[in-house]
Amino acid sequence: MIEKAKELVDGVKGRMSDAVKFLEEDLKTYRAGKANPMVFNNVMVDYYGSLMPVGQVASITVPDAKTIVIQPWEKKMIPVIEKAIIDANIGFTPQNNGESIRCNVPPLTEDRRKELIKKAHAAGENAKVVIRNARRDVIDALKKLQKEGLSEDMEKDQEGSVQKETDAAVKKVDELIAAKEKDILTV
């Protein structure tokens, strides 16, 4: 019984850290006014019938703070990548020189900054919901174990450690959102 309770608590730690990692990766794709190749992670191109992220069909480099250069591995992919960037509506106007695609990073407008902050807060709230759901599931499972013979003290101890993990994960989410908000507001 005790091992099963500890297993549940260890499992919830993993679920919570996965939610935080997912949020971290998601926030990297937000365009915060300076060149960041991660903004292309969600831009999918048609590569011989399969949809693939731009980073898998081209190299993406950042020669300076305001420019991103995409160098496709096959020249015939240039128009396909260009179209995918325009269709993704991420705020870039690709410029093709026949060899590579250049994207100049425009400065963020005040409205776009507010929109990005709102989006970041929504993503953070979603992560917190995942974390709280994981906590609820484990606490329910611990209560079932208590009915099956786990001591009440052990159940309360495990519940306490689940709550500590929850608090730590929620705090990490808040820190990530605050850092991203500061990044977005930095002109």
LOTIDO-552209 format. One record per residue (C-alpha): y, x, z; residue in three letters. Coordinates in steps of 0.02 Angstrom, whole numbers, padded with zeros to 5 digits, always signed. Each point is the difference from the previous one (the first is absolute). Layout:
N
YXZALA/...
//
This chain:
187
+00000+00000+00000MET/+00123+00136+00050ILE/-00035+00099-00159GLU/+00028-00156-00105LYS/+00167-00032+00087ALA/+00056+00180-00029LYS/-00057-00013-00182GLU/+00109-00153-00022LEU/+00151+00090+00073VAL/-00029+00153-00111ASP/-00015-00115-00151GLY/+00166-00083+00039VAL/+00085+00170+00011LYS/-00057+00033-00178GLY/+00060-00169-00063ARG/+00170+00025+00081MET/+00022+00176-00066SER/-00050-00061-00174ASP/+00139-00132+00009ALA/+00126+00134+00049VAL/-00059+00118-00139LYS/+00011-00140-00128PHE/+00178-00038+00054LEU/+00043+00185-00010GLU/-00065+00013-00178GLU/+00086-00163-00050ASP/+00168+00059+00067LEU/-00013+00159-00104LYS/+00010-00106-00158THR/+00174-00067+00044TYR/+00138+00078-00102ARG/+00128+00061+00125ALA/+00131+00075-00117GLY/-00077+00171-00024LYS/-00136+00056-00119ALA/-00174-00035+00070ASN/-00154+00003-00113PRO/-00088-00122+00117MET/+00102-00145-00073VAL/-00117+00007-00150PHE/-00158-00028+00104ASN/+00003-00186-00039ASN/+00047+00018-00184VAL/-00158-00033-00100MET/-00025+00052-00182VAL/-00131-00057-00124ASP/-00105+00156-00030TYR/-00137-00037-00128TYR/-00026-00176+00067GLY/+00010+00038+00187SER/+00151-00017+00111LEU/+00040+00164+00086MET/+00148+00062+00105PRO/+00124+00109-00096VAL/-00047+00149+00110GLY/-00176-00001-00073GLN/+00055+00013-00182VAL/+00148+00117+00020ALA/+00076+00129+00115SER/+00153-00059+00095ILE/+00126+00131+00054THR/+00169-00002+00086VAL/+00111+00138-00073PRO/+00151-00055+00104ASP/+00048-00134+00127ALA/+00053-00126-00133LYS/-00130+00025-00139THR/-00185-00034-00020ILE/-00094+00070-00151VAL/-00164-00075-00058ILE/-00103+00112-00113GLN/-00145-00100-00077PRO/-00159+00096-00035TRP/-00009-00085-00170GLU/+00158-00023-00104LYS/-00056-00170-00063LYS/+00012-00064+00181MET/+00191+00023+00003ILE/+00044-00175-00067PRO/-00135-00081+00109VAL/+00067+00084+00157ILE/+00179-00041-00049GLU/-00044-00184-00020LYS/-00095-00002+00166ALA/+00152+00073+00092ILE/+00115-00131-00076ILE/-00124-00141+00037ASP/-00023+00058+00181ALA/+00184-00038+00030ASN/+00024+00142+00125ILE/+00179+00034-00054GLY/-00027+00146-00119PHE/+00049+00015-00183THR/-00122+00123-00077PRO/+00067+00122-00131GLN/-00127+00072-00121ASN/+00032+00165-00088ASN/-00165+00002-00096GLY/-00081+00120+00124GLU/+00030-00081+00168SER/+00084-00147+00085ILE/+00153+00028+00109ARG/+00055-00126+00130CYS/+00170+00021+00081ASN/+00006-00072+00175VAL/+00149-00116+00009PRO/+00090-00016+00167PRO/-00052-00152+00100LEU/+00119-00146+00008THR/+00038-00078+00169GLU/-00097-00157-00049ASP/-00151+00104-00053ARG/+00006+00095+00166ARG/+00000-00164+00098LYS/-00142-00065-00108GLU/-00103+00159+00030LEU/+00031-00008+00188ILE/-00054-00182+00002LYS/-00157+00046-00100LYS/-00038+00144+00121ALA/+00018-00114+00151HIS/-00116-00128-00081ALA/-00129+00136-00035ALA/+00016+00058+00182GLY/-00024-00177+00062GLU/-00157-00018-00108ASN/-00069+00161+00075ALA/+00035-00067+00175LYS/-00092-00162-00043VAL/-00152+00101-00056VAL/+00008+00101+00162ILE/+00014-00157+00109ARG/-00143-00084-00094ASN/-00109+00153+00031ALA/+00045-00008+00185ARG/-00040-00186+00009ARG/-00169+00024-00087ASP/-00052+00137+00120VAL/+00058-00094+00155ILE/-00099-00153-00058ASP/-00153+00111-00027ALA/+00022+00077+00173LEU/+00008-00173+00079LYS/-00164-00045-00089LYS/-00077+00160+00067LEU/+00057-00047+00175GLN/-00094-00165-00017LYS/-00152+00100-00054GLU/+00005+00109+00154GLY/+00142+00127-00013LEU/+00086+00017+00168SER/+00171-00080+00017GLU/+00077+00167+00056ASP/-00068+00089-00153MET/+00064-00139-00113GLU/+00174+00012+00078LYS/-00001+00191-00016ASP/-00045-00010-00184GLN/+00129-00137-00026GLU/+00130+00115+00079GLY/-00044+00143-00116SER/+00008-00118-00150VAL/+00174-00052+00057GLN/+00054+00183+00016LYS/-00061+00033-00178GLU/+00091-00156-00061THR/+00162+00053+00085ASP/-00014+00176-00074ALA/-00033-00067-00176ALA/+00144-00125+00009VAL/+00115+00139+00064LYS/-00053+00110-00147LYS/+00037-00143-00122VAL/+00173-00023+00077ASP/+00033+00188-00015GLU/-00053+00000-00183LEU/+00113-00148-00040ILE/+00148+00076+00093ALA/-00023+00166-00093ALA/-00012-00089-00168LYS/+00153-00106+00039GLU/+00098+00159+00043LYS/-00062+00079-00162ASP/+00054-00151-00103ILE/+00172-00008+00081LEU/+00034+00186-00024THR/+00118+00015-00147VAL/
//
